[in-house]
Each structure stands twice: as structure tokens, then as C-alpha cells.
Amino acid sequence: MAERTKDAASDQRQDGGPSFFVSYARPPGAPSQDDASPIGDLVQDLNFEIGQHVRRESRAGPGVSDREIPLGDDWGLYISQMLAEAHVLVALVSAPYLDSEWCGKEWWVFSQRAVHARPPLSPKTSAILPVLWAPLPPSRGNALVQRYQYTNAGMPGAYAKEGLLALSRQAGKRDSYHQVVNRIARRVSDLLVHTTVEPGRMVNLESAPSAFHPRHPDWSGVTFWSKQPHAAGPGQA
């Protein structure tokens, strides 16, 4: 279930679509989308920071989450389209995230899109960017997620210890929060400039497998929406 990549960069450029889509777990009893949310704040902060690093000529639009679904729209269709068009998947990893079959479906669907990386990035560069949203107990590690680096020496130690959500809520740690957001935004910006992520097909997520709870490891049994945002699709790379 690893993300598909190609060693050579494609001449194809990704048109339109959001620069990133935030995938996250909504815990039981979470506030409605009309309430103030750290998810909405994160999307806004990332968009601002990315805007400082990427030229206006970039063809990618602002990043989004499911909070931007227009009233009356089919939310499953909206998320499917974002997974087919967004350039980067920002995954807010937590114990509820790894428990969520739906979040596993979002990860799996996005991971099937081929990534063409150009120097200075590695040919094996991923367009999935895990963010430690809340600390994971040692027993809750996930081998798939752990393959992806989510912190480095440029991030404050409090991030790896407490997670980004805690930093966003503590007044005394807002500087650490913004430091992490800046690092994430710079990585998204590098991916926007130095990779092309092939567009995907509009998948009916109900029928897709979960990367965290695999039952069938491929496209067998997966159905698609009749509306397709692009002609290209999974398996064409």
C-alpha cells in the first residue's frame, strides 16, 4: 500500500486543485463544523505560510479540509474530489485517526496516485505529510505511518512530546505551534514546486479499503463516482 512514485519527473503539470487536503479524525462529541475549530485555524495558518514561499503563479489553490464543504453539497463526493485533486495529503495523526476506518480510506485512496519528484527532492518523495496531532501511546504505533518522518531537528521538542493540537491550545507554546506550522508549510511548498502528483479518479470511499485496516489490498471491489475531475486515473502511471 505504499504510495506510488516514479523515478523520473513527468512533464505533466498539475492544474488547479487545492495545494493540500487535511485528513483528520473527528472524535465522538466533537463540535459541529460551524463552531471554532483548531482544524480551521490550522488550514488558515498553513495557507498563509505557504503563500510566503510559493509564487502566485503556482497553479495549486488554497488548501482545504472538510470544513470548507459548501452547504447542501454531497460531503462524500467533495472529499473524493479533494483526494483526487489535492497536491498533498496532510494527515493529522492521533490514536482516533489510526482507529478511523474512514481516515484509513482517505490515506489509501490518496496513496494510489503517482508522484513525480524533481531534484533536489528524492525520487521516492511522498506527497503524504503526516503531522503528529496528538501523542500516540507506545502500543498504538502503526507500521505504515511510522515509515514517514514527521519531525526533525528544526522542530521544537514539545511537538514530538505533546503534538500540534496541544501546542495550538497553550498560550505559552504558541511560538512552538507557529514554528511547526512554518516547517509543515515549507515542506508543502517544496512539494508544490518540485513534484507533480498525478490526478486521481473520483472514488466512492465507502467501497475503498482502509490503509490501517486492510481487507482487500487493491482496486478490486472499489466503485467510482460517474463524475470524474480528470481523464487520468489510478493505474495509468
C-alpha positions as MATLAB code, in Angstrom:
seq = 'MAERTKDAASDQRQDGGPSFFVSYARPPGAPSQDDASPIGDLVQDLNFEIGQHVRRESRAGPGVSDREIPLGDDWGLYISQMLAEAHVLVALVSAPYLDSEWCGKEWWVFSQRAVHARPPLSPKTSAILPVLWAPLPPSRGNALVQRYQYTNAGMPGAYAKEGLLALSRQAGKRDSYHQVVNRIARRVSDLLVHTTVEPGRMVNLESAPSAFHPRHPDWSGVTFWSKQPHAAGPGQA';
ca = [
       0.000    0.000    0.000;
       2.954    2.300   -0.373;
       2.454    5.487   -2.285;
       3.240    5.051   -5.965;
       6.219    7.034   -7.240;
       8.256    7.369  -10.402;
      11.989    7.866  -10.638;
      11.740   10.345  -13.485;
       9.769   13.540  -13.329;
       6.840   13.869  -15.661;
       6.373   16.814  -17.979;
       2.749   16.858  -16.944;
       1.931   19.723  -14.558;
      -0.915   19.557  -12.111;
      -3.555   22.168  -12.871;
      -5.881   23.609  -10.251;
      -6.914   21.679   -7.213;
      -6.046   22.620   -3.642;
      -2.430   22.667   -2.514;
      -3.308   20.304    0.342;
      -6.194   18.447    1.927;
      -6.243   17.940    5.705;
      -7.297   14.443    6.752;
      -8.231   14.131   10.426;
     -10.369   12.143   12.822;
     -13.411   13.781   14.361;
     -13.648   12.382   17.918;
     -17.084   11.483   19.323;
     -18.800   14.563   20.676;
     -16.658   16.913   18.591;
     -18.145   20.350   17.827;
     -20.024   20.938   14.617;
     -18.375   22.474   11.598;
     -19.981   25.812   12.476;
     -18.006   26.066   15.733;
     -14.477   27.397   16.124;
     -12.039   24.594   15.431;
      -8.265   24.131   15.588;
      -8.601   22.380   12.209;
      -9.909   25.548   10.594;
      -7.168   27.587   12.267;
      -4.511   25.173   11.015;
      -5.764   25.334    7.424;
      -5.769   29.136    7.571;
      -2.293   29.292    9.111;
      -0.843   26.833    6.587;
      -2.329   28.750    3.671;
      -0.815   31.990    4.960;
       2.618   30.433    5.446;
       2.584   28.656    2.077;
       1.721   31.965    0.468;
       5.048   33.329    1.725;
       7.029   30.583   -0.025;
       5.224   29.806   -3.289;
       4.877   32.202   -6.203;
       1.452   33.448   -7.149;
       1.938   31.710  -10.482;
       1.542   28.355   -8.728;
      -1.390   26.504  -10.226;
      -2.466   24.993   -6.911;
      -5.254   26.670   -4.978;
      -5.559   27.164   -1.221;
      -5.502   24.097    0.986;
      -8.765   22.821    2.445;
     -10.349   20.423    4.917;
     -13.878   19.057    5.138;
     -14.855   22.283    6.934;
     -14.966   24.000    3.541;
     -17.743   21.778    2.166;
     -20.430   24.111    0.759;
     -23.880   23.872    2.309;
     -26.027   21.304    0.545;
     -23.099   19.569   -1.179;
     -22.581   15.812   -1.025;
     -19.752   15.534    1.538;
     -18.576   12.139    0.279;
     -18.326   13.462   -3.270;
     -16.487   16.566   -2.045;
     -13.878   14.561   -0.118;
     -13.442   12.186   -3.033;
     -12.735   15.121   -5.325;
     -10.231   16.626   -2.887;
      -8.402   13.295   -2.661;
      -8.299   13.174   -6.469;
      -7.075   16.754   -6.937;
      -5.135   17.943   -3.863;
      -1.369   18.034   -4.264;
      -0.522   16.985   -0.683;
      -2.371   14.966    1.943;
      -1.739   16.468    5.392;
      -2.658   13.656    7.787;
      -3.249   14.692   11.415;
      -2.151   11.508   13.147;
      -3.613   10.556   16.532;
      -4.971    7.405   18.167;
      -8.508    8.186   16.889;
      -7.039    8.745   13.421;
      -5.494    5.274   13.349;
      -8.740    3.792   14.688;
     -10.804    5.501   11.992;
     -11.579    3.286    9.016;
     -12.663    6.382    7.091;
      -9.304    8.116    7.643;
      -7.607    4.907    6.515;
      -9.690    5.033    3.332;
      -8.617    8.640    2.670;
      -4.956    7.687    3.151;
      -5.250    4.633    0.882;
      -7.056    6.437   -1.945;
      -4.588    9.319   -1.980;
      -1.601    6.947   -1.783;
      -2.569    5.329   -5.093;
      -1.703    8.487   -7.038;
       1.711    8.507   -8.703;
       4.223   11.131   -7.573;
       6.898   12.507   -9.915;
       9.652   14.201   -7.906;
      12.280   16.528   -9.333;
      15.667   17.473   -7.810;
      16.534   18.442   -5.162;
      13.885   16.064   -3.798;
      14.380   12.303   -3.732;
      12.715   10.237   -6.475;
      10.935    8.389   -3.649;
       9.447   11.548   -2.167;
       5.928   11.116   -0.798;
       3.044   13.560   -1.135;
       1.607   12.295    2.162;
       2.710   14.500    5.039;
       1.887   13.039    8.479;
       1.592   15.539   11.323;
       1.615   14.404   14.946;
      -1.704   15.859   16.089;
      -1.792   14.129   19.481;
       0.756   11.825   21.164;
       0.460    8.132   20.403;
       0.851    5.563   23.186;
       3.775    3.189   22.509;
       1.285    0.379   21.925;
      -0.508    2.362   19.214;
       2.273    2.587   16.673;
       1.332    1.901   13.060;
       3.988    0.442   10.765;
       2.610    2.217    7.695;
       2.513    5.643    9.328;
       5.854    5.159   11.067;
       7.566    4.867    7.681;
       7.038    8.600    7.253;
       9.191   11.134    9.122;
       7.017   13.639   11.000;
       9.638   15.576   12.955;
      13.266   16.683   12.660;
      15.867   18.845   14.379;
      14.208   22.013   13.076;
      11.065   21.408   15.123;
      10.664   22.116   18.853;
      10.915   19.169   21.207;
       7.477   19.908   22.590;
       5.945   18.925   19.239;
       7.187   15.327   19.378;
       6.211   15.101   23.040;
       2.786   16.777   23.048;
       1.601   17.025   19.447;
       0.493   20.022   17.425;
      -3.005   20.191   18.905;
      -1.669   20.759   22.425;
       0.729   23.444   21.181;
      -2.147   25.267   19.482;
      -4.162   25.379   22.720;
      -1.477   26.517   25.159;
      -0.809   30.249   25.160;
       2.751   29.741   26.352;
       3.543   27.420   23.432;
       2.120   29.384   20.525;
       5.634   30.156   19.310;
       6.313   26.421   19.104;
       2.996   25.944   17.291;
       3.889   28.531   14.664;
       7.378   27.064   14.305;
       5.892   23.666   13.477;
       3.312   25.175   11.113;
       6.097   27.032    9.315;
       8.056   23.799    8.854;
       4.996   21.972    7.546;
       4.187   24.833    5.173;
       7.745   24.886    3.841;
       7.551   21.177    3.127;
       4.221   21.553    1.343;
       5.733   24.422   -0.648;
       8.695   22.248   -1.673;
       6.279   19.541   -2.808;
       4.261   22.055   -4.820;
       7.372   23.307   -6.596;
       9.352   20.096   -7.058;
       6.749   17.365   -7.561;
       3.869   16.565   -9.853;
       1.128   14.391   -8.357;
      -0.965   12.705  -10.999;
      -4.703   13.341  -10.654;
      -6.829   10.501   -9.380;
     -10.305    9.185  -10.063;
     -13.377   10.012   -8.033;
     -13.674    7.055   -5.698;
     -16.772    6.079   -3.756;
     -14.958    5.975   -0.417;
     -17.485    3.597    1.103;
     -16.111    0.882   -1.197;
     -12.406    1.678   -0.743;
     -10.105   -0.297    1.567;
      -8.565    1.282    4.660;
      -4.791    1.568    4.767;
      -4.974    0.939    8.516;
      -7.484   -1.929    8.404;
      -6.699   -3.792    5.151;
      -9.263   -6.277    3.902;
      -8.526   -6.151    0.195;
      -5.235   -4.558   -0.892;
      -6.108   -3.341   -4.367;
      -8.806   -1.783   -6.536;
     -10.948   -4.916   -6.643;
     -14.378   -4.068   -5.308;
     -13.807   -0.302   -5.439;
     -16.507    1.716   -7.199;
     -16.229    5.180   -8.675;
     -18.384    8.258   -8.988;
     -19.552    8.859  -12.529;
     -18.261   12.435  -12.288;
     -14.512   12.476  -12.962;
     -12.454   15.641  -12.491;
      -9.739   14.464  -14.890;
      -9.303   11.918  -17.613;
      -6.267   10.355  -15.904;
      -6.752    7.925  -13.053;
      -5.204    5.262  -10.867;
      -3.201    2.669  -12.686;
      -2.410    4.926  -15.651;
       1.017    5.949  -14.372;
];
